[in-house]
């Protein structure tokens, strides 16, 4: 039986989903760079031939550690689904002579390199400047028209995003973003391979999205993501996921599969995603390309990742289109034949729809809840009126335990202040969107109020 070294770190699809699909295709050996979620720890040891948690001293040279573990088990493939380990795993695969994202993986991780590459290929994207110091940021704020968005070059999940509405806000934004990156590293949400990655930033002009030009009904966000894969250097689009509007500054609230675009709109979006991925020169990996949708058919590239979309994107695709992307990628890396979709799948080919909602302490307008609440999924399941036939569940490994106080939403920390991740299945994308709107409005009403002692604990 083929052997796979799975490198686990924070982020990406739920580990339980990844493990079960990988174990169905190969003997799994788990290299745990982050603690295993308590809800998965037991099943991980039953599904895996070995589970290794390296000591801190071993992590100083992550590529060598991965290579050593792969050689020790005779791995036929090495893979990760975490943004924070993508570059290290790609470099390890290069050293081992195994299939992987390839030497260009960093172009799909470092937002500065990504934007420079797309600029060289003449692809549509916001104007930008790389930023390494506070002085760089002030210079950029003086040369680019505001509003601007300051991003950490190696972040994920909208962490450390800061909107700069005028040049005099640059210093405060720089201080806050640096602080958030340091805090995120303590939580395990940080690049694992590139030294001092938390010091690298990019600032870009904020472009104006126009969702009504792309969607027939209100409520959709003004950007989408093209889910796909690169196999032997060829990009294969799988489908497009839609979004609810983000929470300021640009924190994702919900992803919905599939996006309810017309065929012409989908074709144009996929064509841009193909150009973006091709420009990066990836070889064998999942891809997740986010695209901003503007007026009169205009589009801008937000970013591409050399891995599948996080949260519940992969399970949503499996439910709606019947594609086990994890298992298919394992087969691809091992060298087995895989039939990837010839073109992006459409809403007409979907079996219903599915979406994942990040529970944040903000209402539908993005305003903070008026008081603190306690997360309690059984209450939500019982008291929120959803559409007939809709099914709501909670992703336990990505959620706080019932009885936990919902964190106050922090614009700079983004998804780091989430309370839970919920999955909803419904008859069609419209129903998912409407049910999520109902859920967002109901949460601060149905969740139990936190007692003063709980808030101060």
Steps between C-alpha positions, in 0.01 A plus 500: 500500500626849416621715790418866552656745744229750594636820654239651732494863611232759578258598226365316199212251484407321824764243590240229557377537141853499359613199700209276411531573128879459497485175698258359243770536231827432681679418824510830687784623718417827676759766578319730742647850504190622688314329781232260382146625564360308801204384292736336249787372714346157560406431140837630380681227688272234360523627142874566495786252495700750705456841659812707563504826696847652459681681779551874464869453420411283198283773350786743442567336161153397394592380152768267637254370759239419234761339274629289788153379600410423138816302447451310826160367391580469129232751404359490148347845551519792744218748528346767717172690496625784720598836354772532762684182391454522122846638420687261730320197358559615141873540567514161672331335203756660270782359714338156505420494129127464573205668333400829662423865441854553374765765544253779424288428810622816673343707220161373617579575865688830522252767389783731391645241259154404382408856407835562329454186292149598395622852425765356266226303321273804468219348708231721659559567868500794742796735499742396774830563675712258705552626855781402737514801731273771634683744271412279200135516602503879526662525158238266352214692663634818344525349150181288481148642522317411821325296626771237523519154651804394699554121495759272653673334205489152655171516690176308442138541607506881467732520801674836555301681232473873562317762295687829459256775403753783507882517523491614862356159599805313371697489827209365705425238234863390491516461876172307521580262215839417646340437838236268352760299311693446823181394679406265215837330518432420865173333392674296230367702207830597341738396224702200619793503262603852397697680771363839612204470261292704746703808399396490133199701383334631188267798464254524214230727369146393593298440184121532494304180452149496350315178581169606333672497161574128546215355708127526433396509867636712788708371787803363316848632567700675228762228459521129427759226517590255225580161650734289293811288470823503304590151373828452316512876450152528348228696677163328542218720636254308718228750591435852628401583857306815584510711814291710731630857536811523716511652848716813518778516411484187282432206732317216328165411651375218278585296191229338287541223242416547221495871418183594315663660194380489143694274263659798324608655831639170624699452179658846532587448866656160432700640209658762728571241767675285241724788395580572865593141585693446176708810570615358833641183344367246750534128429291260717274649768155625584422864421269764642477827304301797631370757252331836566199574279454856375265703283452429130677164518823630653697266727808517720712216639509488878726199553572138407605228743685178415251295701128438514271755662478493878208469741240264348566571131625147428218318685248731329632402158481131591140536617380709207698354209604158632873567457738382772769760432724376782500142372545615140801712592654209692461286188653775286806533723551124518482473122163332454275613213245764601209635296485867588203701368550617142345834591364668810181338628189718499194550724303293249724202578476541877303277736363776718736746667712532813661783689716567804442793735761649732328608821622848591353738760366740237154538348402505136614861460837419653425678829616346828247316714365721777593251772710189552348162418585135570544255212240221521439305179206293630317829569583629153385176338172501691408870490612639162229451234664372181343402169320168463754231417805703609744320729730687739798347681802629690860417412615402847875506436475858370266630772505596865340257741137567591493730801796711382462877486497628141810719446460869424559551129833665428530651152876454488496143632236391250411131520715460812197629694252248360287296739392216276475365149162374381415294193163531329359280223195611301312459175682776313748789546222757548366305796845473659545876467157583645543251788841647585347848510234367737767332713718813523202712607380243756826413676519801738135440590496124561843441653501520880629823655839469666511555874744766628715233661534318165602816317768593753640145528 
